[in-house]
Amino acid sequence: QEKMKEWADVARQNEMVVSAQGNTNILDALQVALKFKCTSDREHTRITYTSFTNIFTEWLRLRKWDLLPISAFDRQKAKLFMDYVLLERKDRHGNAVKNRTYNNYLINMRALFYELTERNYLKENPFANHKPRKEEQKLRHPFEQGDSTIIARYVYLHNRPVYLAILLISHCGLRLSELRRLRVRDIDLDRGLIVLGGDQTKNKERAFITIPNTVIPTLRKFGLENVPASHLVFGLGLKPNPKECCGRNTISDRFREMLQAMLKANMLKSIEGYTAYSWKDTGAIAMVKAGMDILALQKH
């Protein structure tokens, strides 16, 4: 009986904590959640959660809900926000958001509110147990063989930094996020290796990436050996920079602009499904055709 009484006292104390925390203004509570999410060492993570918090805050203010206590924000209100995302939000190109983007909103809002449920601001996460939408099939596909040669030559002539980026994507399988964090010292042309630390890779594990022998002479022509080893390879303006990397979409946007220019000049019949990441798919297919072992390719 004494143990049961002790448990009951603890439960009442927890209820009191939840009640007190639940009276916190919803915007103040959001800033608490954001503070914990922004402890990440990943710039992309900090930018992502800050962006979602700002969008959500703007929506709360439009609905005159910015003075609510956090405890008043329930599952039904969360559903209204997700309906707003689906029906009214636009992507950066002015188009309605796709199901993949909708699901990203759901995942990130759930993660933000998880920080609040973990700290007794809420009993239940209002963004939990919402059904995700079936995602569209990716339109991205490899380049047609004839197109890849034309495109590579055009990029080489018009934007050498982007040409360097597509070399590293196609031959070494680097992600755009990894390119932005890539420093000159990470590229060892003598050993034919790119070494990425856990703070640079997607899975946060140290990576050793083989540079194919065929591309090393081309990489040497970019003169990176004459750039300070600590510099970011793709800094502001896609030039080496000691501190600031290029924007999240800079490489893909510059590449898309060149594709559009080529289409307008009738150099390409279509650019549908072509993105900077198409070089990754194209490179993988070329490696398979060259006889590379599929498991080695998967690891690469």
C-alpha positions in Angstrom: 0.0 0.0 0.0 2.8 2.4 0.8 4.4 1.7 -2.6 1.1 2.3 -4.4 0.7 5.6 -2.5 4.2 6.6 -3.5 3.4 5.8 -7.1 0.2 7.8 -6.9 2.1 10.8 -5.4 4.6 10.6 -8.3 1.7 10.5 -10.8 0.1 13.5 -9.3 3.4 15.4 -9.4 3.8 14.5 -13.1 0.3 15.7 -13.8 1.1 19.0 -12.1 4.3 19.4 -14.2 2.4 18.7 -17.4 -0.3 21.1 -16.3 2.2 23.9 -15.6 4.2 23.3 -18.8 1.0 23.1 -20.8 0.2 26.7 -19.9 3.2 27.9 -21.9 2.4 30.0 -24.9 2.5 27.9 -28.0 5.1 30.2 -29.8 7.4 30.1 -26.7 7.0 26.3 -26.5 8.0 26.0 -30.2 11.1 28.0 -29.5 12.0 25.5 -26.8 11.6 22.6 -29.3 13.6 24.4 -31.9 16.4 25.1 -29.5 16.9 21.4 -28.9 16.7 20.6 -32.6 19.3 23.2 -33.4 21.9 21.6 -31.1 22.7 19.4 -34.1 26.1 20.0 -35.8 24.4 19.6 -39.2 23.6 22.9 -40.9 20.9 21.3 -43.0 19.1 20.0 -39.8 19.2 23.5 -38.2 18.0 25.2 -41.4 15.2 22.6 -41.9 13.7 22.9 -38.4 14.0 26.6 -38.4 12.2 26.8 -41.7 9.3 24.5 -40.5 9.0 26.4 -37.3 8.8 29.7 -39.1 6.1 28.4 -41.5 4.1 26.9 -38.7 4.4 30.2 -36.7 3.1 32.2 -39.6 0.1 29.9 -40.0 -0.7 30.1 -36.3 -0.7 33.9 -36.5 -2.9 33.9 -39.6 -5.5 31.8 -37.6 -5.1 34.0 -34.5 -3.9 31.0 -32.6 -0.5 32.5 -31.6 -1.8 33.3 -28.0 -2.9 29.7 -27.3 -1.3 27.7 -24.6 0.6 24.7 -26.0 -1.8 22.3 -24.3 -4.7 23.7 -26.5 -3.0 22.5 -29.7 -4.5 19.1 -30.3 -4.6 16.5 -33.1 -7.5 18.2 -34.9 -5.6 21.5 -35.1 -2.5 19.6 -36.3 -4.8 18.1 -39.1 -5.9 21.6 -40.1 -2.2 22.6 -40.5 -1.5 19.5 -42.6 -4.6 20.3 -44.8 -3.2 23.8 -45.2 0.1 22.3 -46.4 -1.6 20.1 -48.9 -4.1 22.7 -50.3 -2.4 26.1 -49.9 1.4 25.8 -49.6 3.6 26.1 -52.7 7.1 24.8 -53.4 9.9 27.2 -54.3 8.9 27.0 -57.9 5.3 28.1 -57.1 3.7 24.7 -57.6 1.5 22.8 -55.1 3.5 20.6 -52.8 3.8 17.0 -53.7 3.0 14.1 -51.4 6.7 13.6 -50.6 6.9 17.2 -49.4 3.6 16.7 -47.4 5.2 13.7 -45.7 8.3 15.7 -44.9 6.2 18.3 -43.2 4.5 15.6 -41.2 7.8 13.9 -40.2 9.5 17.2 -39.2 6.5 18.6 -37.3 6.1 15.3 -35.4 9.8 15.5 -34.5 9.5 19.1 -33.2 6.5 18.2 -31.1 8.3 15.1 -29.8 10.7 17.4 -28.0 7.7 19.0 -26.2 6.0 15.7 -25.2 9.4 14.5 -23.9 9.5 17.5 -21.6 5.9 17.4 -20.4 4.6 20.3 -22.3 2.0 17.9 -23.9 0.6 14.5 -23.0 0.4 13.4 -26.6 2.1 14.4 -29.8 -0.7 16.1 -32.0 1.2 15.2 -35.1 1.5 11.5 -34.3 -0.6 8.8 -36.0 -1.5 10.9 -39.1 -1.6 8.9 -42.2 1.2 9.7 -44.7 0.3 10.2 -48.3 1.5 7.8 -51.0 4.6 9.4 -52.6 5.0 9.9 -56.3 7.5 7.9 -58.3 10.7 9.9 -58.8 10.9 11.5 -62.3 14.7 11.6 -62.1 16.4 9.2 -64.5 19.9 8.7 -66.1 21.0 10.8 -69.1 20.7 9.3 -72.5 24.1 8.4 -73.7 24.2 11.0 -76.4 22.9 13.7 -74.1 25.4 13.0 -71.4 28.3 13.8 -73.7 26.7 17.0 -75.0 25.7 18.2 -71.5 29.1 17.4 -70.0 30.9 19.4 -72.8 28.5 22.3 -72.4 28.9 22.5 -68.6 32.7 22.2 -69.0 32.7 25.3 -71.3 30.2 27.4 -69.3 30.7 26.6 -65.6 33.9 24.8 -64.5 33.0 24.5 -60.8 29.7 22.7 -61.7 31.7 20.5 -64.0 33.9 19.5 -61.1 30.7 18.8 -59.0 29.3 16.5 -61.7 32.6 14.6 -61.9 32.5 14.0 -58.2 28.9 13.0 -58.3 29.2 10.6 -61.3 32.6 9.0 -60.6 32.6 9.1 -56.7 28.9 9.0 -55.9 29.1 12.1 -53.6 25.8 13.7 -52.5 25.2 17.4 -53.0 25.2 17.9 -49.2 28.6 16.2 -49.0 30.0 18.4 -51.8 29.0 21.5 -49.8 31.0 20.2 -46.8 33.9 18.9 -48.9 37.3 20.5 -48.1 40.4 20.5 -50.3 42.3 18.3 -47.7 39.6 15.6 -48.1 40.7 14.9 -51.7 43.9 12.9 -52.0 44.7 12.5 -55.6 48.1 10.8 -54.9 46.3 7.9 -53.2 43.2 8.2 -55.2 40.9 8.7 -52.2 38.3 11.0 -50.8 38.1 10.8 -47.0 35.0 12.2 -45.4 34.5 12.6 -41.6 31.3 11.7 -39.8 30.4 15.3 -39.7 30.3 15.4 -43.5 28.4 12.2 -44.5 24.7 11.5 -44.4 25.0 8.5 -42.1 27.5 10.3 -39.8 30.1 7.5 -40.4 33.7 8.1 -41.7 33.8 7.3 -45.4 36.7 6.3 -47.7 35.7 6.8 -51.3 37.9 5.5 -54.2 38.5 8.0 -57.0 38.6 6.0 -60.3 42.1 6.3 -62.0 40.5 7.5 -65.2 39.2 10.7 -63.6 42.3 11.7 -61.5 44.1 13.5 -64.4 41.0 15.6 -65.0 40.7 16.5 -61.3 44.3 17.6 -61.2 43.5 20.2 -63.9 41.3 22.1 -61.4 44.4 23.1 -59.4 43.1 22.2 -56.0 46.6 21.3 -54.9 47.4 25.0 -55.0 44.4 25.9 -52.8 44.8 26.0 -49.0 43.9 22.5 -47.6 41.4 23.9 -45.1 39.3 25.7 -47.8 35.8 24.4 -48.8 35.9 23.3 -52.4 32.5 24.7 -53.2 32.3 27.9 -51.2 30.4 31.1 -52.0 30.0 31.6 -55.7 31.1 27.9 -56.1 34.7 29.1 -55.5 37.0 27.8 -52.7 36.3 29.6 -49.5 37.8 29.3 -46.0 34.5 29.3 -44.1 31.3 29.7 -46.1 30.0 27.0 -48.4 27.7 27.5 -51.3 23.9 27.6 -50.9 22.0 24.3 -50.6 20.6 24.6 -54.1 23.3 26.5 -55.8 24.9 23.5 -57.7 21.6 22.0 -58.8 20.1 25.4 -59.7 23.2 26.4 -61.9 23.0 23.0 -63.6 19.3 23.3 -64.2 19.8 26.8 -65.8 22.3 25.3 -68.2 19.9 22.5 -69.1 17.2 25.0 -69.8 19.6 27.1 -72.0 20.5 23.9 -73.9 16.8 23.0 -74.4 16.1 26.6 -75.7 19.0 26.3 -78.1 17.6 23.0 -79.4 20.7 21.2 -78.2 18.5 18.8 -76.3 15.1 17.4 -77.2 13.9 17.1 -73.6 15.3 17.7 -70.1 12.4 16.0 -68.2 13.8 13.9 -65.4 17.3 15.4 -65.8 18.8 16.8 -62.5 22.3 17.1 -61.1 21.7 13.8 -59.4 21.1 12.1 -62.8 24.9 12.0 -62.9 24.9 9.6 -60.0 22.6 7.2 -61.8 24.5 7.6 -65.0 27.8 7.0 -63.3 26.4 3.9 -61.6 25.2 2.4 -64.9 28.6 3.1 -66.5 30.3 1.3 -63.7 28.1 -1.7 -64.1 28.8 -1.8 -67.8 32.5 -1.6 -67.1 32.2 -4.8 -65.0 32.3 -3.4 -61.5 31.1 -5.8 -58.9 27.5 -4.9 -57.8 28.3 -5.1 -54.1 31.4 -2.9 -54.6 29.2 -0.5 -56.5 26.6 -0.4 -53.8 29.3 0.4 -51.2 30.7 3.0 -53.5 
